Amino acid sequence: MSRAALGRRFGAFALVLPLLAFLLVFFVWPLVTILSEAVSDPSVSRTLPRTVEAIRAWDRESLPSEEVGAALVEDLRESTDDQALGDVVRRLNSAKSGFRTLMARTRSAVEETAGPVDLVAVDRRWGDVAFWTAIANAASPYTDRNLLAAVDLERDAAGAIRRVPPSESANLTILTRTFAIAGSVTGLCILLGLPYAMLVASVSGWMRSALLAAVLLPLWTSILVRTAAWYILLQDQGLVNDALRAVGIGAFPLIFNRAGVVIAMTHVLLPFMVLPIYSVLLSIPRNLMPAAASLGANPVRAFLRVLLPLTLRGVASGALLVFMSAIGYYITPALIGGPRDQMISLVIAFYATGTANWGMAAALGIVLLVITLALYAVYGRLSATGTARI
């Protein structure tokens, strides 16, 4: 390769280097961090290294050997980090209830005794294989526990995957609710966005500009402001119910329920449905509908057989955009919805800020990420197909 060509390639690489750095810092690195948090479980292996090493050869059927108990005693005796030991207790207690009091009692006995300690004499629960099994299962610094728990699954004592009892987790129920709300919002956006986009495409001049400005206005306003506005409008004494009373229909409960959430989210996401449909309508020749009428088709038949099939590409793209955006909503359901209308983003926030369980928060985030990437792949395929046809 000549020096001039090498210089051109180096110059081109230098131009895209800031973009690559931006993607690495703000996209790739956070994704890697989330993935590592979801499968990372180093609390036991870091705080109880001797126990982890000694318990590897255990058959998990009979009680462990005395060497395993001695290793646990030494680890507890040398453990000076109360926070790290607290992480171990929380991890083990989530797998087997009773570890919180068991470890506290055992550590007190270890601190009061200089030599060997009979763990079963300290607490008879050390004679239960289930407690040692919990330590053995948590010994690895990597685990699929959080990923399984994100969809209400777990591993039993034999290592087989099973469904958790309904009373212990509701992640799958909340995920289903999230998809149901996102689907409702997407369907309502289609019902409102398709005729509106057709109206915008059918006019020109200042009327088109005004209609586009009306649908784009939500994008120019903070989502918190929009949600707060709907919080006021949808109240029992709000503008919407006052208008319904004025026309004799009567008031409806529109706040702290599913209806209010769907209405507010539809208002926010409607532009993502209108714009793809509008862009497709602009590419359709205007003489197709008159041509269909000249061949004897009535307006309804011409719409169903000619215009609608050509518009479906924009409808599908808009539906994917709206759905992908809706499944990650947090502020609108939190302010407008009730306890049965909260979406999976609120659960992620609870694990991240309420309980500091970053592993579960990351696992639930990965579930949403996988779904979003799958939908984005479909959207990219539809867009590529549409571009090829044009």
C-alpha positions in Angstrom: 0.0 0.0 0.0 1.4 3.4 -1.0 2.1 6.1 1.6 -0.6 8.3 0.1 -3.3 5.6 0.5 -2.1 4.8 4.0 -2.3 8.5 4.9 -5.9 8.7 3.5 -6.9 5.7 5.6 -5.3 7.1 8.7 -7.1 10.4 8.1 -10.4 8.6 7.7 -9.8 6.6 10.9 -8.9 9.8 12.8 -12.2 11.4 11.7 -14.3 8.5 13.1 -12.1 8.0 16.2 -14.2 10.4 18.3 -17.3 8.5 17.4 -15.8 5.2 18.2 -14.6 6.5 21.6 -18.1 7.9 22.3 -19.7 4.5 21.5 -17.1 2.6 23.6 -17.5 4.9 26.7 -21.3 5.5 26.6 -22.6 2.3 24.9 -20.2 -0.7 25.0 -18.8 -0.1 28.4 -22.2 0.3 30.1 -23.5 -2.9 28.4 -20.4 -4.9 29.5 -20.9 -3.6 33.0 -24.6 -4.6 33.1 -23.7 -8.1 31.7 -21.0 -8.6 34.3 -23.3 -7.4 37.1 -26.0 -9.8 36.1 -23.8 -12.9 36.2 -21.3 -11.8 38.9 -21.6 -13.2 42.4 -18.2 -12.9 44.1 -19.4 -12.1 47.7 -18.9 -15.7 49.0 -15.8 -16.6 47.1 -14.1 -13.3 48.1 -15.0 -13.4 51.8 -14.8 -17.1 52.4 -11.9 -18.3 50.2 -10.8 -21.2 52.3 -14.4 -22.5 52.6 -14.9 -22.3 48.9 -11.7 -24.2 48.2 -12.5 -26.9 50.7 -16.1 -27.4 49.8 -15.4 -28.1 46.1 -14.8 -31.8 46.8 -18.0 -32.2 48.8 -20.5 -34.8 47.5 -23.5 -32.7 48.6 -25.2 -35.7 50.1 -23.6 -36.3 53.5 -22.3 -33.6 55.8 -19.0 -32.0 54.8 -15.8 -33.1 56.3 -14.2 -31.4 59.4 -11.8 -29.6 57.1 -14.7 -27.7 55.5 -15.9 -26.6 58.9 -12.4 -25.6 60.0 -12.0 -23.6 56.9 -15.2 -21.7 57.6 -14.1 -21.0 61.1 -10.8 -19.6 59.9 -12.5 -17.4 57.3 -14.9 -16.0 59.9 -12.1 -15.5 62.3 -10.0 -13.5 59.8 -13.0 -11.6 58.3 -12.7 -7.9 59.4 -14.9 -6.4 56.8 -18.4 -6.3 58.2 -19.9 -5.0 55.0 -18.4 -7.9 52.9 -19.7 -10.4 55.5 -23.1 -8.7 55.4 -23.2 -9.3 51.6 -22.4 -12.9 52.2 -25.2 -13.2 54.7 -27.7 -11.6 52.4 -26.6 -13.8 49.5 -26.9 -17.0 51.6 -30.1 -16.0 53.4 -31.8 -15.4 50.0 -31.0 -19.0 49.1 -31.8 -20.6 52.5 -33.7 -18.8 55.1 -32.1 -18.7 58.6 -28.5 -17.8 57.6 -28.8 -14.3 59.1 -29.1 -15.6 62.7 -26.9 -18.6 62.0 -23.9 -16.6 60.8 -24.3 -14.0 63.6 -24.3 -16.8 66.2 -21.4 -18.6 64.6 -19.3 -15.5 64.3 -19.8 -14.7 67.9 -18.7 -18.2 68.9 -15.7 -18.0 66.7 -14.6 -14.7 68.2 -14.9 -16.0 71.7 -12.9 -19.1 71.0 -9.2 -19.2 70.1 -9.0 -22.8 68.9 -11.2 -25.2 66.9 -15.0 -24.7 67.0 -17.7 -27.4 66.9 -20.2 -25.8 64.5 -23.0 -28.2 65.2 -22.6 -27.5 69.0 -22.8 -23.8 68.3 -26.0 -24.2 66.2 -27.6 -27.5 65.2 -28.5 -26.1 61.8 -24.9 -26.7 60.8 -25.9 -30.4 60.9 -28.4 -29.7 58.1 -27.1 -30.4 54.6 -29.3 -27.7 53.1 -27.2 -24.9 54.7 -24.0 -26.3 53.4 -25.6 -26.8 50.0 -26.4 -23.1 49.9 -22.7 -22.2 50.6 -21.6 -24.7 47.8 -24.1 -23.2 45.3 -22.9 -19.7 46.1 -19.2 -20.6 45.9 -18.7 -19.7 42.2 -18.0 -16.1 41.4 -20.4 -16.4 38.4 -24.0 -17.4 38.5 -27.1 -17.5 36.3 -29.3 -17.0 39.4 -30.2 -13.4 38.6 -31.0 -14.1 35.0 -33.2 -17.0 36.0 -34.9 -15.0 38.7 -35.7 -12.3 36.2 -38.1 -14.6 34.5 -39.3 -16.4 37.7 -37.0 -19.4 37.4 -34.6 -21.0 39.8 -32.4 -24.0 40.3 -33.3 -26.7 42.7 -30.9 -28.7 44.9 -30.1 -31.0 42.0 -29.3 -28.1 39.7 -32.4 -28.4 37.5 -34.3 -25.3 36.4 -37.8 -25.0 37.8 -40.5 -22.3 38.2 -40.4 -20.4 41.5 -43.5 -20.5 43.7 -46.0 -17.7 42.8 -45.7 -16.1 46.2 -42.0 -15.6 45.9 -41.6 -13.5 42.8 -43.8 -11.6 40.3 -41.2 -10.5 37.7 -42.8 -12.5 34.9 -46.2 -11.1 35.8 -44.9 -7.6 35.7 -43.1 -8.3 32.4 -46.4 -9.6 30.9 -48.2 -6.5 32.2 -45.5 -4.3 30.6 -46.0 -6.0 27.2 -49.8 -5.7 27.6 -49.6 -1.9 28.3 -47.0 -1.4 25.5 -49.3 -3.4 23.1 -52.3 -1.3 24.1 -50.4 1.9 23.6 -49.1 0.7 20.2 -52.6 -0.3 19.0 -54.1 3.1 20.1 -51.3 4.9 18.4 -52.1 3.0 15.1 -55.8 3.9 15.4 -55.0 7.6 15.9 -51.8 7.9 13.9 -52.8 6.3 10.6 -55.8 8.6 9.8 -53.8 11.6 11.1 -50.8 10.8 8.9 -53.1 10.5 6.0 -54.7 13.8 6.8 -51.3 15.5 7.0 -50.2 13.9 3.7 -53.4 15.0 1.9 -52.9 18.7 2.6 -50.1 21.1 1.8 -48.8 24.6 2.7 -49.4 26.1 6.1 -52.0 23.5 7.0 -49.5 20.7 6.7 -47.0 22.7 8.7 -49.6 23.3 11.4 -50.6 19.7 11.6 -47.0 18.5 11.8 -46.3 21.0 14.5 -49.2 19.8 16.5 -48.0 16.2 16.5 -44.4 17.2 17.0 -45.1 19.4 20.0 -44.8 16.6 22.6 -41.3 15.9 21.4 -40.3 19.5 22.2 -41.6 19.3 25.8 -40.1 17.4 28.8 -41.7 14.1 29.5 -42.1 15.1 33.1 -44.0 18.2 32.1 -46.2 16.2 29.8 -46.9 13.6 32.4 -47.7 16.2 35.1 -50.1 17.9 32.6 -52.0 14.7 32.2 -52.0 14.2 35.9 -53.9 17.4 36.2 -56.2 16.9 33.2 -57.3 13.3 34.1 -58.3 14.0 37.7 -61.9 13.6 38.9 -62.3 17.3 38.8 -60.0 17.8 35.8 -60.6 19.3 32.4 -61.4 15.9 30.8 -64.1 14.8 33.3 -65.5 18.4 33.4 -66.0 18.2 29.6 -67.6 14.8 29.9 -70.0 16.1 32.5 -70.8 19.1 30.4 -72.0 17.0 27.5 -74.0 14.7 29.7 -71.8 11.6 29.6 -70.6 11.7 33.2 -67.2 11.4 34.8 -64.9 8.4 34.5 -62.0 7.3 36.8 -59.0 8.2 34.6 -56.2 8.6 37.2 -54.2 6.0 39.1 -55.5 3.2 36.7 -54.6 1.6 33.4 -56.7 3.9 31.3 -54.8 7.0 32.4 -51.4 5.3 31.8 -52.4 4.3 28.3 -53.8 7.8 27.5 -50.7 9.6 28.7 -48.3 7.2 27.0 -50.2 7.4 23.7 -50.0 11.2 23.7 -46.2 11.0 24.3 -45.5 8.3 21.7 -47.9 9.3 19.0 -45.3 11.2 16.9 -43.2 8.0 16.6 -46.2 6.4 14.8 -47.3 9.4 12.7 -43.9 10.3 11.3 -43.0 6.8 9.8 -46.5 6.5 8.2 -46.3 10.1 6.9 -42.9 9.5 5.3 -44.3 6.4 3.5 -47.4 8.2 2.3 -45.2 10.9 0.7 -43.5 8.2 -1.4 -46.9 6.8 -2.7 -47.9 8.3 -6.1 -51.0 10.5 -5.8 -52.6 9.1 -8.9 -53.1 5.6 -7.6 -56.4 6.3 -5.8 -57.9 8.1 -8.9 -56.7 5.2 -11.0 -58.4 2.7 -8.8 -61.6 4.8 -8.9 -61.4 4.9 -12.7 -61.4 1.1 -12.7 -64.6 1.0 -10.7 -63.4 0.7 -7.1 -65.3 2.7 -4.5 -63.3 4.8 -2.1 -63.4 2.1 0.7 -62.3 -0.7 -1.7 -59.6 1.5 -3.2 -58.3 2.3 0.3 -58.3 -1.3 1.5 -56.8 -2.8 -1.7 -54.4 0.0 -2.8 -53.5 2.6 -0.2 -53.5 0.5 3.0 -51.2 -2.3 1.7 -48.7 0.3 0.6 -48.9 2.0 4.0 -48.4 -1.1 6.1 -44.6 -0.7 5.9 -44.8 2.6 7.7 -47.4 1.2 10.2 -45.1 -1.7 11.1 -42.1 0.6 11.5 -44.1 3.0 13.7 -45.5 0.1 15.7 -42.0 -1.3 16.5 -40.7 2.2 17.5 -43.7 2.8 19.8 -43.5 -0.6 21.4 -39.8 -0.5 21.9 -40.1 2.9 23.6 -43.2 1.9 25.7 -41.7 -1.1 27.4 -39.1 1.0 29.1 -41.4 3.7 30.4 -41.0 4.7 34.0 -42.2 8.2 34.9 -45.7 8.0 33.3 -46.8 4.7 35.0 -45.3 5.9 38.3 -47.2 9.2 38.4 -50.4 8.3 36.5 -50.8 4.5 37.2 -51.9 2.6 40.3 -50.2 -0.3 42.1 -51.4 -2.8 39.4 -50.2 -0.6 36.5 -46.5 -0.3 37.3 -44.1 -1.6 34.6 -40.9 -3.5 34.7 -38.8 -0.3 34.8 -40.1 0.5 38.3 -39.0 -2.9 39.5 -35.5 -2.3 38.0 -35.4 1.1 39.8 -36.5 -0.6 43.0 -33.7 -3.2 42.8 -31.1 -0.6 41.9 -32.0 2.1 44.4 -34.3 0.5 47.0 -32.4 -2.7 47.8 -29.0 -2.1 46.1 -29.4 -5.4 44.4 -27.5 -4.5 41.2 -27.4 -8.1 40.0 -31.2 -8.4 39.7 -31.5 -4.9 38.3 -28.9 -5.7 35.6 -30.6 -9.1 34.9 -34.0 -7.4 34.3 -32.3 -4.8 32.2 -30.8 -7.5 30.1 -34.2 -9.0 29.5 -35.5 -5.7 28.2 -32.3 -5.2 26.2 -32.7 -8.6 24.5 -36.3 -7.9 23.6 -35.5 -4.4 22.4 -32.6 -5.7 20.2 -34.8 -8.4 18.7 -37.5 -5.8 17.9 -34.9 -3.4 16.5 -33.6 -6.2 14.3 -37.1 -6.7 12.9 -37.4 -2.9 12.4 -34.0 -2.8 10.6 -35.1 -5.6 8.4 -38.4 -3.9 7.5 -36.6 -0.6 6.9 -34.0 -2.3 4.6 -36.7 -4.1 2.7 -38.6 -0.9 2.2 -35.5 1.0 1.0 -34.7 -1.8 -1.5 -38.3 -1.6 -2.9 -38.1 2.1 -3.3 
